[in-house]
Amino acid sequence: MRVMTEGEEQEMLMQVIEIHKGRCPELEMLFHVPNEGKRTRYAGGKLKKEGMKTGVPDLFLDVPKGRYHGLRIELKRQKGNKATEDQRQWIIKYISHGYAAAVCYGWEEAWQFIRAYVGENQKMINNYIDRTMKEIKEAWQNAVKKND
């Protein structure tokens, strides 16, 4: 079976969001930040001057829930893709500032994280955040080993 591209994962997630937002109005506030992709040097420079930041998470849900100010998701395809160093740094920044933030692999995992957030399922939210922080720690440890 073919693995979906990250763009296809994103589209599938947004279709699911569209189906469920009638029962969960907060989902109307979920949006994608289109900061990925190849650009000309001129276009990239212009966007940076306008405030684009490398590594910013893909999905934002600015609805406070429980102890969190909002939700941030870096969406990756199910297989063969990991967060970049810039993306890991943004996730850490958001967590340290009171956001629920995680790297999710595939639209289904992202949907489960969103459902946990909207439903204030603290245990499940913590599981996603803890797993993401473990992956970040492992990536840093591997980088250190390569430099030794």
N, C-alpha and C positions, 0 to 999 in steps of 0.2 A: 504494500500500500504506500502511495506517495505521501511524503510528509508535507504539510501545508507550509507555505512561505509565511514570514512574519506578517506581511500585508494581508494575506488571506486569513490568518488567525485574528487579526484586528477587525477585519470586515465581519467575520463570523460572530465575534464578541458583540459588536455593535448591533447586529441583527437580533441577537438574544436580548440585549438591553432594550431595543425597540419593542420587542414582544412584552417585556415585563414592566416597562415604565408606567403603564396604566395602573398596576397594582402597587407600584413603589415609585411615587412621584419624585423622590430624591434622585432617581436615575436620570431624570431630565438634565441634571447638573453635570453629568459625566461627559468629559470631552477629551479629545486626542490632541496632543501638541505635535504638529508635523515638523519636527526638527531633524528628521533623518533624511538620508538620500544624498545623491551626488549633485553638485552644483558647479557652475563655473566659478572661477576665482572671484570675479566681480560680484556675482550674486551672493556668494558666501560672505564676502567682505561687507556687502551692504546689509545683509541680515544680521551679522554680528554687531554692526554699528547701531542697528535698530533694537538690539537687546537679545538676540538669539544666543542661547548658551548650549555648548556641547554637553551631551550626556543627560539632559533633563529628562525625567521619566515620560513615558508615552501617554499615560492616562491620569487625569486629575478629576477628583470628585471633592469639591469644596463644600461639603456638608459636614458640620461637626457631629460626632457621635461619641458618646461616652467621654473618655479622656483624650480623644483625638480631635485635632483641628480639621482634618480632612484625610483623604486617601490618595496615595500615589502608587502607580504600578508601572514597572518597566516590563513590557511584554516581549517575550522571546518565543520563537517557534519551539515546538515540543522537543526537537532533537537537533543537535549540532550548532548551538548558539549559546554564548555566555555573555554576561554583562561586561562592558568595557570598564576600565578604571574610572573614567569620567562618570559613567552611570553608577558605579558603586559609590563614588564620593557623594553624588546627589542623594542616593538612597539614605546614606548615613546622615547627611545634613537634615533631610526631612524627618527621619526618626528622632534625631536629637532635638528637633524643634516641635515635637508633639504630633507628628503625622503618622498614620499607619502607612508604611511604605514597604514594598517587597518586589522582588523579581518573580514573575510568574511565567511558567513554561506552557504555552498553549492557551487558547481561549477558554477552555473548560476550567483550568486552574485559576485563571483571572476571574472568571465568573464566580467561582466558589469563594475567592477572596473578597470580591465585591459583596456577595450575599452575606458573608460573615460580618463584614463591616457594617452594612446597612442594618443587619439584624442584631448588631452589637454582641456577637459571639466572641467574647474576649479570648477564650481558649484557642479557637481556630485562628483568630487574628495573630495571636502570639506565636502559633506554630509557623505561620508564613514568615513573620518577621524574624523569628529565631533561625529558621532555615536559611533565609537570605543572609543574615549576619554570619552564619557558619560558612556559607559559600564565600563571602567576602574575606573572612579570615583565612580560609584555605587558599584563596587566590593570592593574597598578600604573602603567605608563607611560601608558596611556590615561586613567587617573584623573588623573594629573598634568597631561596635556594639557587635560583638561576644566576644570581649576582655573586654568589660565594665562590 
